[in-house]
Amino acid sequence: MAETSIEKTQILQKYLELDQRGRIIAEYVWIDGTGNLRSKGRTLKKKVTSIDQLPEWNFDGSSTNQAPGHDSDIYLKPVAFYPDPFRRGDNIVVLAACYNNDGTPNKFNHRHEAAKLFAAHKDEEIWFGLEQEYTLLDMYDNVYGWPKGGFPAPQDPYYCGVGAGKVYARDLIEAHYRACLYAGLELSGINAEVMPSQWEFQVGPCTGIELGDQLWMARYLLHRVAEEFGIKISFHPKPLKGDWNGAGCHTNVSTKEMRLPGGMKYIEQAIEKLSKRHAEHIKLYGSDNEMRLTGRHETASMTAFSSGVANRGSSIRIPRSVAKEGCGYFEDRRPASNIDPYLVTGIMCETVCGAIDSANMTKEFEREFS
C-alpha cells in the first residue's frame, strides 16, 4: 500500500534532522526561457553571510529554452539569498540571474536592464508593491475544489471569504505565508479573491530591483509548497472563460515626492506620463492579457487608458485615502498575473521618473523588451 502524504512527511522529517557536518545546501533558483522557475541544489562548505561568498554556477540552457544545444552553458550569477524554509538551519535559497558564456545577459534576463534603470533613478527612491493573484488547479488542470463537471455558485461570497464552500485550500495558503515570512520576504498580506480557488498575496513595499527579486522568490516558494499539497499554481490572467474574474498583478507605485505633503501633484504628473505610453506598457504587461482587460470584471479596456479615484474599472486607480490626504501612491491595474516583475517595474521607473516622450526611453530597455 502506498504511503499517505502524512506518512511521507514523517519519513522525510527524520532525514531533515540529520547533522549536515558543517555543510550547507544552497538551492539556486532561476527564471527559464518560458517564464517558469527552475532550481537545483549545491553543497557549500560553510555558512553564507554575504552574496559575494556564493560561487557562480551553470546549467544546460538547451533544456530550459535559453540556449542552443551546440553552445548550451548558461551561467548563474547569485543576486540575492534567503533562509530556506524547507531545509531550514543555515541552508539557503539563492536567486540567480542568467548570463551567456561571453558575459552578456541571457535574452531572458530582464533583471539586468531593470537594475540599470533603477541605478540611474536612485534619487527618486521609487517604491513598489505588487498584488500577485493566482489560481489553484488540481493535477488534471481543473480548478481546485470545484464540482467535477460543473461550477460552484456565482461570484459573490468568495472574496475574503470564510467557511467551507467559500474558501479552498487555506492550509496551502497559510503554509506559503509562513514560508515567505521565514525566508524574510516582505509579504505584506494575503486574501481569497473573487473567483473561488483564486488567491492573492502582496509583496512590498520594496525599493527598486528588490521588489522583482522578492516576487520571483515568493512565486518559487508558492510552487514548492503547492507541490507538497499536490496542487498546481496557475498565473494565467484568464484561467477560466465566462463570467469569472481574471487574475492580475496590480502594481502600486510611489516616489519620494509622491509620499511628501503635496505629493498628489506628482501622482497626477505620473499618470499623465503613463497615459502617453499606454501601448508601450501593455506590451510588457503579460501574455494573454487581452483575455482579461475587457472592461468587465473590475478591469479597464486594454485599448483605452483611464484613471480615477477609487475606480477599480480604470487603468490607474488613486486610492480614496490618497486623494483625501493629498499624497501617497497610485495603483496600475493593467498588469496581468503572469508578468515578469522586472519588466513592469523597469518600464514604470523609466516612464514615471524619466521623460514623457516614449522616444526618450532608455535605448537598451527598448531594444531588449519591445
C-alpha positions, 0 to 999 in steps of 0.5 A: 500500500502506498504511503499517505502524504502524512506518512511521507512527511514523517519519513522525510522529517527524520532525514531533515534532522540529520547533522549536515557536518558543517555543510550547507545546501544552497538551492539556486533558483532561476527564471527559464526561457518560458517564464517558469522557475527552475532550481537545483541544489549545491553543497557549500562548505560553510555558512553564507553571510554575504552574496559575494561568498556564493560561487557562480554556477551553470546549467544546460540552457538547451533544456530550459529554452535559453540556449542552443544545444551546440553552445548550451552553458548558461551561467548563474550569477547569485543576486540575492539569498534567503533562509530556506524554509524547507531545509531550514538551519543555515541552508539557503535559497539563492536567486540567480540571474542568467548570463551567456558564456561571453558575459552578456545577459541571457535574452531572458534576463530582464533583471539586468536592464531593470537594475540599470534603470533603477541605478540611474533613478536612485534619487527618486527612491521609487517604491513598489508593491505588487498584488500577485493573484493566482489560481489553484488547479488540481493535477488534471488542470481543473480548478481546485475544489470545484464540482467535477463537471460543473461550477460552484455558485456565482461570484459573490461570497468568495472574496475574503471569504470564510467557511467551507464552500467559500474558501479552498485550500487555506492550509496551502495558503497559510503554509506559503505565508509562513514560508515567505515570512521565514525566508524574510520576504516582505509579504505584506498580506494575503486574501481569497479573491473573487473567483473561488480557488483564486488567491492573492498575496502582496509583496512590498513595499520594496525599493527598486530591483528588490521588489522583482527579486522578492516576487520571483522568490515568493512565486518559487516558494508558492510552487514548492509548497503547492507541490507538497499539497499536490496542487498546481499554481496557475498565473494565467490572467484568464484561467477560466472563460465566462463570467469569472474574474481574471487574475492580475498583478496590480502594481502600486507605485510611489516616489519620494515626492509622491509620499511628501505633503503635496505629493498628489501633484506628482501622482497626477504628473505620473499618470499623465506620463503613463497615459502617453505610453499606454501601448508601450506598457501593455506590451510588457504587461503579460501574455494573454492579457487581452483575455482579461482587460475587457472592461468587465470584471473590475478591469479597464479596456486594454485599448483605452487608458483611464484613471480615477479615484477609487475606480477599480474599472480604470487603468490607474486607480488613486486610492480614496485615502490618497486623494483625501490626504493629498499624497501617497501612491497610485495603483496600475491595474493593467498588469496581468498575473503572469508578468515578469516583475522586472519588466513592469517595474523597469518600464514604470521607473523609466516612464514615471521618473524619466521623460514623457516622450516614449522616444526618450526611453532608455535605448537598451530597455527598448531594444531588449523588451519591445 
